[in-house]
Amino acid sequence: MYPPEEEGFWTAWPAPAKLNLFLQITGRRADGYHELQTVFRLLDWGDTVHLRVLDDDDGIYRQSLSVIDQPFFPENAIPEASDLTVRAAKILQKVSNCSKGAVIGIEKRIPMGGGFGGGSSDAATVLLALDRLWGTGLGIDALAALGLQLGADVPVFVRGVSAWAEGVGEKLSPIELPPAWYLLVDPGVHVPTAELFAAADLTRNAAPAKIADFASGHLFGNAFEPVLRRREPAIEAVFTALSRFGSPRLTGTGSGCFVEFADRASAEAALAELPEGLRSRVAAGVQRSPLLAALAEH
């Protein structure tokens, strides 16, 4: 990672993936949003966000990683007007009255539409890293509030700790979770979130639970799992493959599936036995985001 005072250099920042260890819907608000309860578990695996500060240009640009080591020209930027990382940088720039700009490159590992939080995590990393690089100094609470304007999952990545969440996902309470390793599988199915929330067979009236209910092992389901398993044969096939090793679960509103293990060796052994062709990997759960460590070192 290059220090920010070396003008023209890129810096690299982690954007970790997450799992929803359970997810239920307890009601619907007057504004149409759903009230949720979930536990976010951050992982030691994810994307990498590359940032280059522009001191004499207040533009926000996306650049392909294939040319990240070459001189940057604004006219060669990727047109990303609706990109979440670009929006994150622009909202920080506007609120802080910052006159600097930035070029953003994303090294993607987290699959889109899998429910692993890739887009939200990338946006959170941009907020936190540019707050440091630009010297805007807004602080975690203000950045989390900005993140909520970008998406319900963004605040947990800004705060950077595994958490019990309520509301639309923004009411966060840090939660201590035991060490665990996860076998992750991406079936490659992408169903729009709005379509899932509108599904007639979605359970929206689960009884509100408490953190103690989760801690006692009574909460493991995901309200979207039965909906997606009925609709998508690829997800049902992954559940069947993973059921040999434990109790498969779905994460978020995506198609990503996982099984939890107490140790890495067991997770790696299960990975080796999966059918060929499945997009899978092992990741460890972490209590604190690796982004917080990167910020502390910078």
C-alpha positions as CSV (number, residue, x, y, z in Angstrom):
1,M,0.0,0.0,0.0
2,Y,1.4,3.3,-1.0
3,P,1.3,6.2,1.4
4,P,-1.1,9.0,0.4
5,E,1.6,11.7,0.4
6,E,3.2,10.1,-2.7
7,E,1.1,11.9,-5.3
8,G,0.1,9.8,-8.3
9,F,0.4,6.4,-6.6
10,W,-2.4,3.9,-6.0
11,T,-3.4,2.6,-2.6
12,A,-5.1,-0.8,-2.1
13,W,-7.8,-1.4,0.4
14,P,-9.7,-4.6,1.4
15,A,-13.4,-4.9,0.9
16,P,-14.5,-8.0,2.8
17,A,-17.4,-10.3,2.0
18,K,-20.1,-11.1,4.5
19,L,-22.6,-13.8,5.4
20,N,-26.0,-13.5,6.9
21,L,-26.0,-16.3,9.4
22,F,-29.8,-16.0,9.6
23,L,-32.3,-13.6,8.1
24,Q,-36.0,-13.1,8.9
25,I,-38.6,-10.5,8.1
26,T,-40.7,-9.4,11.0
27,G,-43.0,-6.8,9.2
28,R,-43.4,-4.1,6.6
29,R,-43.2,-0.4,7.3
30,A,-45.5,2.3,6.0
31,D,-42.9,3.4,3.5
32,G,-42.8,-0.1,1.9
33,Y,-39.5,-1.2,3.4
34,H,-39.3,-4.5,5.3
35,E,-38.2,-4.9,8.9
36,L,-35.5,-7.4,9.1
37,Q,-33.5,-9.3,11.7
38,T,-30.1,-10.8,10.8
39,V,-26.6,-11.5,11.9
40,F,-23.8,-10.2,9.7
41,R,-20.6,-12.2,9.8
42,L,-17.6,-10.6,8.1
43,L,-15.1,-12.8,6.2
44,D,-11.4,-12.7,5.6
45,W,-11.9,-12.9,1.9
46,G,-13.3,-10.3,-0.5
47,D,-12.6,-7.6,-3.1
48,T,-9.7,-5.1,-3.3
49,V,-10.4,-1.5,-3.9
50,H,-7.7,0.5,-5.6
51,L,-7.7,4.3,-5.2
52,R,-5.7,7.1,-6.6
53,V,-6.2,10.7,-5.3
54,L,-6.5,13.5,-7.7
55,D,-5.3,16.8,-6.3
56,D,-6.0,19.0,-9.3
57,D,-9.2,17.4,-10.6
58,D,-12.4,16.9,-8.6
59,G,-13.7,14.2,-10.9
60,I,-14.6,10.7,-9.7
61,Y,-13.6,8.0,-12.2
62,R,-13.6,4.3,-12.6
63,Q,-10.6,2.8,-14.3
64,S,-10.1,-0.8,-15.6
65,L,-7.5,-2.7,-13.6
66,S,-6.0,-3.8,-16.9
67,V,-4.5,-0.3,-17.3
68,I,-4.1,0.6,-13.6
69,D,-0.3,0.8,-13.9
70,Q,-0.5,3.2,-16.9
71,P,-1.1,7.0,-16.9
72,F,-4.7,7.9,-16.2
73,F,-6.6,10.1,-18.6
74,P,-10.2,11.1,-17.7
75,E,-11.4,10.5,-21.2
76,N,-10.4,6.8,-20.8
77,A,-12.4,6.2,-17.6
78,I,-15.1,3.6,-17.5
79,P,-18.6,5.2,-17.8
80,E,-19.9,4.3,-14.4
81,A,-22.5,7.0,-13.6
82,S,-24.6,4.7,-11.5
83,D,-21.8,2.7,-10.0
84,L,-22.1,2.4,-6.2
85,T,-18.4,3.1,-5.5
86,V,-18.6,6.3,-7.7
87,R,-21.7,7.3,-5.8
88,A,-20.0,6.7,-2.5
89,A,-17.1,8.9,-3.5
90,K,-19.3,11.7,-4.8
91,I,-21.6,11.7,-1.7
92,L,-18.5,12.0,0.6
93,Q,-17.1,14.7,-1.6
94,K,-20.3,16.7,-1.5
95,V,-20.9,16.4,2.2
96,S,-17.3,17.2,3.1
97,N,-16.9,20.0,0.5
98,C,-13.8,18.3,-0.7
99,S,-12.1,19.7,-3.8
100,K,-10.1,16.6,-4.5
101,G,-11.0,13.8,-6.9
102,A,-10.3,10.1,-7.2
103,V,-9.8,7.2,-9.6
104,I,-11.3,3.9,-8.5
105,G,-10.3,0.4,-9.6
106,I,-12.0,-2.7,-8.3
107,E,-10.4,-6.1,-8.1
108,K,-13.5,-8.2,-8.0
109,R,-13.6,-11.6,-6.3
110,I,-17.0,-11.5,-4.7
111,P,-19.6,-12.6,-7.2
112,M,-22.4,-10.2,-8.1
113,G,-25.9,-11.3,-6.9
114,G,-24.6,-13.9,-4.5
115,G,-25.7,-12.1,-1.3
116,F,-22.1,-11.8,-0.2
117,G,-22.2,-8.0,0.0
118,G,-19.6,-7.2,-2.7
119,G,-21.1,-3.9,-4.0
120,S,-21.9,-2.7,-0.5
121,S,-18.5,-3.6,0.8
122,D,-16.8,-1.9,-2.1
123,A,-18.8,1.3,-1.4
124,A,-18.0,1.2,2.3
125,T,-14.3,0.8,1.6
126,V,-14.4,3.8,-0.7
127,L,-16.1,5.9,2.0
128,L,-13.6,5.0,4.7
129,A,-10.4,5.0,2.6
130,L,-11.2,8.3,0.8
131,D,-12.2,9.9,4.2
132,R,-8.6,9.0,5.2
133,L,-6.8,9.9,1.9
134,W,-8.7,13.1,1.4
135,G,-8.3,14.1,5.0
136,T,-12.1,14.8,5.4
137,G,-12.2,13.2,8.8
138,L,-16.0,12.7,9.0
139,G,-15.7,9.8,11.4
140,I,-17.4,6.4,11.6
141,D,-20.9,7.6,12.6
142,A,-21.2,10.1,9.8
143,L,-19.8,7.7,7.3
144,A,-22.2,5.0,8.3
145,A,-25.1,7.5,7.8
146,L,-23.8,8.2,4.3
147,G,-23.5,4.5,3.7
148,L,-27.2,4.0,4.6
149,Q,-28.1,6.3,1.7
150,L,-26.3,3.9,-0.6
151,G,-27.7,0.7,0.7
152,A,-28.9,-1.1,3.8
153,D,-25.8,-3.4,4.0
154,V,-23.3,-0.6,3.7
155,P,-23.3,0.6,7.4
156,V,-22.1,-2.8,8.7
157,F,-19.1,-2.7,6.4
158,V,-18.4,0.9,7.5
159,R,-18.4,0.0,11.2
160,G,-16.4,-3.1,10.4
161,V,-17.5,-5.6,13.0
162,S,-19.8,-8.6,12.9
163,A,-23.2,-7.6,14.2
164,W,-26.8,-8.3,15.0
165,A,-28.9,-6.1,12.8
166,E,-32.5,-4.9,12.8
167,G,-34.6,-2.3,11.0
168,V,-33.7,-2.5,7.3
169,G,-30.3,-3.7,8.4
170,E,-28.9,-0.4,9.8
171,K,-29.6,-0.9,13.5
172,L,-26.4,-2.7,14.4
173,S,-25.3,-4.2,17.7
174,P,-21.8,-5.8,17.7
175,I,-21.9,-9.5,18.5
176,E,-19.1,-11.8,19.5
177,L,-19.1,-14.9,17.3
178,P,-16.9,-18.1,17.8
179,P,-14.2,-18.9,15.3
180,A,-15.7,-20.6,12.2
181,W,-14.8,-21.5,8.7
182,Y,-17.3,-21.5,5.8
183,L,-17.5,-23.5,2.6
184,L,-19.0,-21.0,0.1
185,V,-20.7,-21.8,-3.2
186,D,-22.0,-19.4,-5.8
187,P,-24.7,-21.1,-8.0
188,G,-24.4,-18.2,-10.5
189,V,-28.1,-17.2,-10.2
190,H,-29.1,-13.6,-9.9
191,V,-32.7,-12.8,-9.0
192,P,-33.5,-9.0,-8.5
193,T,-33.9,-8.2,-4.8
194,A,-37.1,-6.2,-5.5
195,E,-38.6,-9.3,-7.2
196,L,-37.8,-11.5,-4.2
197,F,-39.4,-9.0,-1.7
198,A,-42.5,-9.0,-3.8
199,A,-42.8,-12.8,-3.9
200,A,-46.2,-14.0,-2.8
201,D,-44.7,-17.0,-1.0
202,L,-42.3,-14.9,1.1
203,T,-42.8,-15.1,4.9
204,R,-43.0,-11.5,6.2
205,N,-44.4,-11.9,9.7
206,A,-41.8,-13.9,11.7
207,A,-42.0,-13.4,15.4
208,P,-39.3,-10.9,16.5
209,A,-36.3,-12.7,18.1
210,K,-33.6,-11.7,20.5
211,I,-29.8,-12.0,20.3
212,A,-30.1,-14.7,23.0
213,D,-32.3,-16.8,20.6
214,F,-29.5,-16.7,18.0
215,A,-26.8,-17.5,20.6
216,S,-28.7,-20.5,21.8
217,G,-28.8,-21.9,18.3
218,H,-32.5,-21.5,17.6
219,L,-32.1,-19.1,14.6
220,F,-30.6,-20.4,11.4
221,G,-33.1,-19.9,8.6
222,N,-33.3,-17.4,5.8
223,A,-36.7,-16.1,4.7
224,F,-35.7,-16.1,1.1
225,E,-34.4,-19.7,1.0
226,P,-37.6,-21.5,0.4
227,V,-38.6,-19.0,-2.3
228,L,-35.3,-19.3,-4.2
229,R,-35.1,-23.1,-3.8
230,R,-38.5,-23.5,-5.4
231,R,-37.7,-21.1,-8.2
232,E,-34.1,-21.9,-9.0
233,P,-33.0,-25.5,-9.7
234,A,-29.3,-24.5,-9.5
235,I,-29.7,-23.4,-5.9
236,E,-31.6,-26.6,-5.0
237,A,-28.8,-28.6,-6.6
238,V,-26.2,-26.8,-4.5
239,F,-28.2,-27.4,-1.3
240,T,-28.3,-31.1,-2.2
241,A,-24.5,-31.2,-2.7
242,L,-23.7,-29.3,0.5
243,S,-26.1,-31.3,2.7
244,R,-23.5,-34.1,2.8
245,F,-21.4,-31.9,5.0
246,G,-23.8,-30.1,7.3
247,S,-26.8,-27.8,7.1
248,P,-26.6,-25.6,4.1
249,R,-27.8,-22.0,4.4
250,L,-28.5,-19.1,2.1
251,T,-26.9,-15.7,2.6
252,G,-28.8,-12.4,2.2
253,T,-31.1,-12.0,-0.7
254,G,-28.7,-13.6,-3.2
255,S,-28.1,-17.1,-4.4
256,G,-24.9,-17.8,-2.4
257,C,-24.9,-20.9,-0.2
258,F,-22.7,-21.9,2.7
259,V,-22.0,-24.5,5.3
260,E,-20.3,-23.7,8.6
261,F,-17.4,-25.7,10.1
262,A,-15.5,-25.5,13.4
263,D,-12.1,-25.8,11.8
264,R,-10.4,-25.0,8.5
265,A,-9.3,-28.6,7.8
266,S,-12.9,-29.9,7.8
267,A,-14.0,-27.1,5.5
268,E,-11.1,-27.8,3.1
269,A,-11.9,-31.5,3.1
270,A,-15.5,-30.8,2.2
271,L,-14.4,-28.4,-0.6
272,A,-12.3,-31.2,-2.1
273,E,-15.3,-33.5,-2.3
274,L,-17.7,-31.1,-4.1
275,P,-18.6,-31.9,-7.6
276,E,-16.4,-30.3,-10.3
277,G,-17.6,-27.1,-11.8
278,L,-19.1,-25.5,-8.7
279,R,-17.7,-22.1,-8.0
280,S,-16.6,-22.6,-4.4
281,R,-14.1,-21.6,-1.8
282,V,-13.3,-21.6,1.9
283,A,-13.3,-18.4,4.0
284,A,-12.8,-17.7,7.7
285,G,-15.2,-15.6,9.7
286,V,-13.6,-12.6,11.4
287,Q,-14.8,-10.4,14.2
288,R,-13.2,-7.2,12.8
289,S,-13.0,-6.2,9.2
290,P,-9.5,-6.4,7.6
291,L,-10.2,-2.9,6.4
292,L,-10.0,-1.5,9.9
293,A,-6.5,-3.0,10.2
294,A,-5.5,-1.4,6.9
295,L,-6.7,2.0,8.1
296,A,-4.8,1.6,11.4
297,E,-1.6,0.9,9.5
298,H,-2.0,3.8,7.0
